[in-house]
């Protein structure tokens, strides 16, 4: 009975964190006060972009405006119905030909834009793999292989995107050049630690602060196995991304419409309402999921033993984007289930702790679940089924672990994305 009650509190916090970040609740305030004199084109890419397009279209029409069309790319299974904006599905996290062709269509759509026209760009997490246009002499196959290597090595999203930007025609502010001199308004949902505008979907309309050297350093740091062709291109000075002083950004405005911190604050309201004192650690935690689990467990134990940094009943909240260095390609899971299993093992016999970790887009890694929940008896139930938690952790098979226990959280696509959500309840 207690497990069910606290499960409801945990899932309620996650639901509210997602709701406050949903495009339908955000878009109306970003509609221009006056309809542009020229054409209005809407483009976008990301796991939330289809819902963003739908919400923008509805808000646009409520304003009494017309003459709206565009193209938006989203992940397979995340499509939403729009009347005037074409929604195209493509692959995530590894780019595919559908994304390649859709990006080409977007470029051709915005090239004719003039100064009196308006381009609305809708971006969210996942846009980096969906908006794909490799620079000259780089094949889609090479991009796919490189992406897979980067995703397996444990690199941060900032590091991965610094490489992506310098092998693309559209990332790192370069999309802006195709629409110049039109007015550009970017509406972004942040899924990156620190809300770095240049990292969200690899910043297609934002000046790039990274260089070819930064991209090369990432490849060297993680000993990335990729073609010599890629190394050769990154060693050249001929393909640098546009910087802050470039004139193409003179008529471009970037708006952050949702971010992880807002999601955590909304969850904190739920915790307080349920008589748990909320403690937000950070909205931008990075590093290995296993290590994040260890750190969170240490904080939990400090609370239980010493009442520091706060006393129970307590709700510890955190967000960000951890990583998983893949050791077993046959394992099933994502960074949130990996975090939870690490946390459960580190907590051991602690009996008054309950936790949830989910990706706010509804998809943890490459599986169909958002995340999972741990209870005080998680390890005990696992052992009774003949399961060794440490083996599942080491094999990157956390999804299977929680699936066998019946503790998977499954929401389907949420149509938003402010990244990882973690909540830990410590009862008295």
C-alpha positions in Angstrom: 0.0 0.0 0.0 2.8 2.4 0.9 4.6 1.6 -2.3 1.6 2.5 -4.3 1.0 5.8 -2.5 4.6 6.9 -3.0 4.6 5.7 -6.6 1.6 8.0 -7.2 3.5 11.0 -5.8 6.6 10.2 -7.9 4.6 9.8 -11.1 2.6 13.0 -10.3 5.8 15.0 -10.0 7.0 13.6 -13.3 3.7 14.3 -15.0 3.7 17.9 -13.8 7.3 18.4 -14.9 6.3 17.3 -18.4 3.1 19.4 -18.4 4.8 22.7 -17.5 7.2 22.1 -20.5 4.5 21.1 -23.0 4.3 23.3 -26.1 0.5 23.6 -25.9 1.0 25.5 -22.7 3.7 27.8 -23.9 3.3 28.9 -27.5 0.6 31.6 -27.5 2.9 34.2 -25.9 5.4 34.0 -28.8 3.0 34.9 -31.6 3.9 38.3 -33.1 1.6 41.2 -32.2 1.2 42.1 -35.8 1.2 39.7 -38.8 4.3 40.0 -40.9 4.0 41.9 -44.2 5.7 39.2 -46.1 5.5 35.4 -46.0 5.7 33.4 -42.8 7.5 30.0 -42.9 7.8 27.6 -40.0 10.6 25.0 -39.9 12.0 22.9 -37.1 13.6 19.7 -35.9 13.5 17.8 -32.6 11.5 15.3 -30.6 9.1 18.0 -29.5 9.0 19.9 -32.8 5.9 18.4 -34.3 3.9 19.3 -31.2 5.5 22.8 -31.2 4.4 23.2 -34.8 0.8 22.1 -33.9 0.7 24.5 -31.0 2.2 27.4 -33.0 -0.3 26.8 -35.8 -3.3 26.8 -33.4 -2.1 30.0 -31.7 -1.4 31.6 -35.0 -4.9 31.0 -36.2 -6.4 32.2 -32.9 -4.7 35.5 -33.6 -6.6 35.7 -36.9 -3.5 35.3 -39.0 -3.2 33.3 -42.2 -0.6 32.6 -44.9 1.4 30.0 -42.9 3.3 26.9 -44.1 6.5 25.0 -43.5 8.3 21.8 -42.8 9.2 20.2 -39.5 11.2 17.0 -38.8 10.5 14.9 -35.8 11.4 11.4 -34.6 9.6 8.3 -35.9 6.5 7.8 -33.7 6.3 11.5 -32.6 4.3 12.9 -35.5 1.4 15.3 -34.8 -1.3 16.5 -37.1 -0.9 20.0 -38.6 -3.0 21.7 -41.3 -0.4 23.9 -43.0 2.9 22.7 -41.7 4.3 19.4 -43.2 5.5 17.0 -40.5 8.2 14.5 -41.6 9.5 11.7 -39.5 13.1 10.6 -39.4 15.6 8.6 -37.4 16.9 9.5 -33.9 19.6 9.3 -32.5 21.3 8.1 -35.7 20.5 10.2 -38.8 18.9 8.6 -41.9 18.0 9.4 -45.4 14.6 10.7 -44.5 16.2 13.4 -42.3 18.7 14.1 -45.1 15.9 14.6 -47.7 13.7 16.6 -45.3 16.6 19.0 -44.4 17.2 19.5 -48.1 13.6 20.4 -48.6 13.9 22.9 -45.7 16.9 24.6 -47.2 15.1 24.9 -50.6 12.0 26.3 -48.8 13.9 29.1 -47.0 16.4 30.1 -49.6 14.0 32.5 -51.5 13.0 34.4 -48.3 13.3 38.2 -48.4 13.8 40.9 -45.8 10.0 41.4 -45.3 9.5 37.6 -44.6 9.5 35.8 -41.3 11.1 32.5 -40.5 10.0 30.7 -37.3 12.4 28.0 -36.2 11.1 25.4 -33.7 13.9 23.3 -32.1 14.1 20.8 -29.3 16.3 17.9 -28.2 16.9 15.4 -30.9 17.2 18.1 -33.6 20.9 17.4 -34.1 20.2 13.9 -35.6 17.0 14.9 -37.4 18.3 18.0 -39.1 21.1 16.5 -41.2 23.0 18.0 -44.1 26.6 16.7 -44.3 29.2 19.1 -45.7 30.8 18.4 -49.0 32.8 15.1 -49.2 31.1 13.6 -46.1 28.7 10.8 -46.8 25.6 9.9 -44.8 27.2 6.6 -44.0 30.2 8.4 -42.5 27.9 10.6 -40.4 26.0 7.6 -39.2 29.1 5.7 -38.2 30.6 8.7 -36.4 27.3 9.4 -34.5 27.2 5.8 -33.3 30.8 6.0 -32.1 30.2 9.3 -30.2 27.0 7.9 -28.6 28.8 4.8 -27.3 32.0 6.5 -25.9 30.5 8.5 -23.0 31.0 11.9 -24.5 28.8 14.8 -23.2 26.1 16.3 -25.5 28.2 19.5 -25.8 31.2 17.5 -27.0 29.1 15.5 -29.4 27.5 18.5 -30.9 30.8 20.4 -31.3 31.8 17.6 -33.7 28.4 17.6 -35.4 28.5 21.3 -36.1 31.7 21.2 -38.0 30.6 18.5 -40.3 27.3 20.0 -41.2 25.9 22.7 -43.6 23.1 23.7 -41.2 24.3 23.2 -37.6 26.3 25.7 -35.6 24.3 28.8 -36.9 24.7 27.8 -40.5 21.0 27.4 -41.2 20.6 31.1 -40.7 22.7 31.8 -43.8 20.1 30.2 -46.1 17.3 32.5 -44.8 19.3 35.8 -44.6 18.1 38.6 -44.8 14.7 37.4 -43.5 13.7 38.0 -39.9 14.3 34.8 -37.9 12.6 33.9 -34.6 13.8 30.8 -32.9 11.6 29.1 -30.3 13.6 26.4 -28.4 12.9 23.9 -25.7 16.1 23.2 -23.8 17.2 19.6 -23.2 20.9 20.5 -22.5 22.7 21.1 -19.2 23.1 24.8 -18.7 20.6 25.7 -21.4 23.4 26.6 -23.8 21.6 27.9 -26.9 24.4 26.7 -29.1 24.0 23.1 -28.0 20.2 22.7 -28.3 19.8 20.8 -31.5 23.4 21.9 -32.3 22.3 25.5 -32.5 21.2 25.8 -36.2 20.3 29.5 -35.8 22.7 30.5 -33.1 26.4 31.7 -33.4 28.8 28.9 -32.7 31.4 29.3 -29.9 33.3 26.1 -30.8 36.0 25.5 -33.4 37.3 22.8 -35.6 40.0 22.3 -33.0 37.4 21.7 -30.3 35.8 19.0 -32.5 39.2 17.4 -33.2 39.9 17.4 -29.4 36.8 15.4 -28.8 37.8 12.8 -31.4 41.2 12.5 -29.8 39.9 12.5 -26.3 37.7 9.5 -26.8 39.8 7.8 -29.5 37.0 7.8 -31.9 37.2 5.4 -34.8 36.2 7.3 -37.9 37.4 7.9 -41.4 40.6 9.7 -42.1 38.5 11.9 -44.3 36.7 13.4 -41.3 40.0 14.1 -39.5 41.3 15.8 -42.7 38.2 18.1 -42.9 38.4 19.1 -39.3 42.1 19.9 -39.6 41.2 22.4 -42.4 40.5 26.1 -41.8 38.0 26.3 -44.6 34.8 25.1 -42.9 34.6 27.1 -39.7 31.1 27.8 -38.4 29.8 31.4 -38.2 30.6 33.4 -35.1 28.7 36.1 -33.1 29.9 39.0 -35.3 28.5 37.5 -38.5 25.9 39.7 -40.2 23.6 36.8 -40.8 22.5 37.0 -37.1 21.6 40.7 -37.2 17.9 40.0 -37.7 17.7 36.8 -35.7 16.2 36.4 -32.2 16.5 33.3 -30.0 13.8 32.5 -27.4 14.1 29.8 -24.8 10.5 28.8 -24.1 11.0 25.8 -21.7 13.9 24.5 -19.7 14.8 21.8 -17.1 14.8 24.2 -14.1 11.1 25.1 -14.7 10.2 21.4 -14.7 12.0 20.8 -11.4 10.3 23.8 -9.8 6.9 22.4 -10.8 7.8 19.1 -9.4 8.9 20.8 -6.2 5.4 22.2 -5.8 4.0 18.7 -5.9 6.5 17.5 -3.3 5.7 20.4 -0.9 2.0 19.7 -1.3 2.6 16.1 -0.3 4.5 17.2 2.8 8.0 16.5 1.4 10.5 19.3 1.7 11.9 19.8 -1.8 15.6 20.1 -2.4 16.7 20.9 -6.0 20.3 19.8 -6.4 20.8 21.0 -10.0 19.1 21.1 -13.4 22.4 20.4 -15.2 24.0 17.2 -13.9 26.3 15.5 -16.3 28.8 12.6 -16.2 28.3 8.8 -16.1 24.9 7.6 -15.0 26.6 5.1 -12.7 28.5 7.9 -11.0 25.4 10.1 -10.7 23.7 7.2 -8.9 26.6 6.9 -6.4 26.6 10.7 -5.7 22.8 10.8 -5.2 23.0 7.7 -2.9 25.7 9.5 -0.8 23.5 12.5 -0.4 20.6 10.3 0.6 22.7 8.5 3.3 23.8 11.9 4.6 20.2 13.0 5.0 19.2 9.8 6.8 22.3 9.7 9.1 22.8 13.4 9.9 19.8 15.3 8.6 22.1 17.2 6.2 21.7 19.2 4.0 18.1 18.8 5.0 15.9 16.6 7.2 13.4 14.0 6.1 10.7 13.8 4.9 12.6 15.1 1.9 12.3 15.1 -1.9 15.6 15.4 -3.7 15.2 16.7 -7.3 17.7 16.9 -10.2 17.9 17.1 -13.9 20.5 17.3 -16.7 21.8 14.7 -19.1 24.0 11.9 -17.9 25.8 9.5 -20.2 26.4 5.8 -20.4 29.6 4.3 -21.8 28.4 1.2 -23.5 30.2 -2.0 -22.6 27.6 -4.5 -23.8 25.9 -3.8 -27.1 23.3 -6.5 -26.4 22.1 -4.8 -23.2 18.8 -2.8 -23.2 18.4 0.4 -21.4 19.0 4.1 -21.1 20.7 6.6 -18.9 17.8 6.9 -16.5 17.4 3.2 -15.8 21.1 2.9 -15.6 21.1 5.7 -13.0 18.4 4.0 -10.9 20.0 0.7 -10.9 23.3 2.3 -9.8 21.4 4.2 -7.1 19.6 1.1 -5.8 22.8 -0.9 -5.5 24.6 1.9 -3.7 21.7 2.3 -1.3 21.7 -1.3 -0.4 19.6 -2.1 2.6 18.3 1.5 3.1 14.6 1.0 3.7 12.9 4.4 3.5 13.9 5.6 0.0 11.8 5.7 -3.2 13.0 7.2 -6.5 12.0 7.8 -10.1 14.2 8.7 -13.1 12.7 9.3 -16.5 13.4 11.1 -19.8 10.9 13.9 -20.2 10.4 13.0 -23.9 9.0 9.6 -22.8 11.8 7.6 -24.3 14.8 6.5 -22.2 17.6 5.6 -24.6 16.4 3.5 -27.4 13.7 1.6 -25.5 10.0 2.3 -25.3 9.9 3.3 -21.6 10.4 6.7 -20.1 12.3 5.3 -17.2 11.6 3.3 -14.0 11.0 3.5 -10.2 12.9 1.9 -7.3 11.5 1.0 -4.0 13.1 -0.1 -0.6 12.5 -3.7 -1.6 13.9 -3.5 -5.2 17.0 -5.5 -4.5 15.2 -8.0 -2.3 12.7 -8.7 -5.1 15.5 -9.0 -7.6 17.4 -11.6 -5.6 14.2 -13.6 -5.0 14.0 -13.9 -8.8 17.6 -15.1 -9.1 18.7 -11.7 -10.6 22.1 -10.3 -9.8 21.7 -6.4 -10.0 25.4 -5.8 -10.5 25.5 -8.0 -13.5 22.6 -6.1 -15.1 24.4 -2.8 -14.3 27.7 -3.9 -15.8 26.0 -5.3 -18.9 24.1 -2.0 -19.6 20.9 -4.0 -19.2 19.0 -1.9 -16.7 15.8 -1.9 -18.8 15.6 -5.7 -18.6 16.2 -5.6 -14.8 13.3 -3.2 -14.2 11.1 -4.9 -16.7 11.4 -8.2 -15.0 10.4 -6.5 -11.7 7.4 -4.7 -13.2 8.8 -1.3 -12.3 9.1 0.3 -15.8 7.5 3.7 -16.3 5.9 3.8 -19.8 4.3 7.0 -21.1 4.8 6.9 -24.8 6.1 10.1 -26.5 5.3 13.2 -24.4 5.9 15.7 -27.3 8.2 17.8 -25.2 11.8 17.3 -24.0 13.6 19.0 -21.1 15.8 16.0 -20.6 16.3 13.8 -17.5 14.0 14.1 -14.5 15.0 12.5 -11.2 13.1 12.6 -7.9 14.1 10.8 -4.7 11.7 10.6 -1.7 13.1 10.0 1.8 10.4 9.2 4.3 10.7 9.7 8.1 
